[in-house]
């Protein structure tokens, strides 16, 4: 009896497995045929990528004319049906925005950046060590003025070290994407890492301000007392000018530019996903109307101006 029961359970499981669609059950060719049925033609091009949401596959289709986005469609990778749920479309659009351009070249760039930030961290930490040794040799009043300079460099070194580590972690997620895990979950991981980068950049910006302020005090001490500290006054003045040229520029390029890039990325993502949902809704609804091509062409022209005004990554 037990043996017959087990055989029955195994048979049932086998039937269920046969009835359950496999990951990416419909072929790319089938997805192209479905997507083609929603095209307005007349030179409209299609670009298709496969992503997953909670291990479920979806084909994301972008329609364009002359490099202008004209439509979006999401096709269920298991059933082959067009997805009409706005939340799912938004999530797959979000995934496309973050993962479409994740390539091996992108990973190489991340690794190079991590090495550069590690070198910057080492430099700042060495500067901190040098000032720890030099400060005790200064006169009493000057020691008090420069009491925080070593700490300021340490703050910068710590922030740069955190950036190097984070870029390495981003590279790990990106490698997982390149290996085939093109999932919404990985897109969300990258988003979380960009949020963490923003926090580190704010810390780094504060550290830059502290270093710049402390170094100006340091140069002023030497310039005002060249004989006592056995330095060339003119040379110290030149060093001060050079420092105040390079470090603010470096802060602008590394901190401010990256912070602005993160903010732009958020805004572009929001705009793109909103537009994608609108374009999907128009394309699906008009496909069910008589005179599909005429109505859809008119709808596309109406939305083209909106899309053209939005910054997005294709």
Steps between C-alpha positions, in 0.01 A plus 500: 500500500777745595685422178188566291442829685855617433471406133176695479659809658801480268270467198301804611818702549620400156172613341515832686857555384396434141210746530708774668670732247878501521703819545490687170263236358412705194780552253650832403349450155151460649551816707608687185187385317280621786683832521479544122123480520502817711730701273367791295744416221631778274861465609433432866783294647480254791755425771435212738664388826419218740481571874361325806282611789484255792651236265220556247620592148377802307593635158532880499439650156591854396360644177675798343503713187817694418637425850189650665314267737148446364372203696559240769367149546560233764440138406469221756788263430303195610152556359585723206224739602539877494528635856244771581575539870657844549701400808666211318574719197650765730728244666617350171556852362703577813703182445563592138617849598757365745618184330487561125844661491667275758779344297848359555640842406287655774643251750854581388429868562373422850814303583725780374307754709533278805878490452518879459296559817715249689811695393334825611419342836862389544626849412271672751590253775872555435446876520326450833799301628743768382310776681481291815880502497538864397252669732702427819796685343303825461481783750231478768257747343543347156438150636165615633404655166577173320348266754253350251702475178599134546140414584378682189725292277389186682137589429580533131699175504214314665244634254718413201551152643124454535457609138759248383323223689158602371614512138634149544159391633323665206733309267390173665132576433581615146690175439194305612293697248748435218503130587126489432316607814329799340246540776296774663660394827848579365373836374380576853840396640670750270252765611582431865870520425453839334318618812798384706740675262309824551551476877872435458537791256341737750753382760782544249384851415509596868847348532618703198375820665687414820823415316485819293439717807774332705755507217445873452578549868810283457625701202431829681706383799796419278465819292488716813797324662734392217819543704369307801391205286784531247279524192501718191217752538446550126495126444243453777282771347516320165413169668200663667369631169552161335327317784203736495470446127525120495303389805183704435509382139542142617206539737290637215588211268482215750243609757268759348492348151421152634234634736335681208526184291318300768226763521466508120485121497209500745311762301567326169386166642178652632430675171582196290285254697206743499529548122535124444179426688318767297636369171413142592147599597442687173646223284301222666168685511515632145593152374153387608324778304384493136738677266788406731782646290329835447410552865834375630694724262306801624561399862870452437531843344323648801742339745815556293535856625476378860761232449734734312503731801598222739858391552533124490762237435446269208 
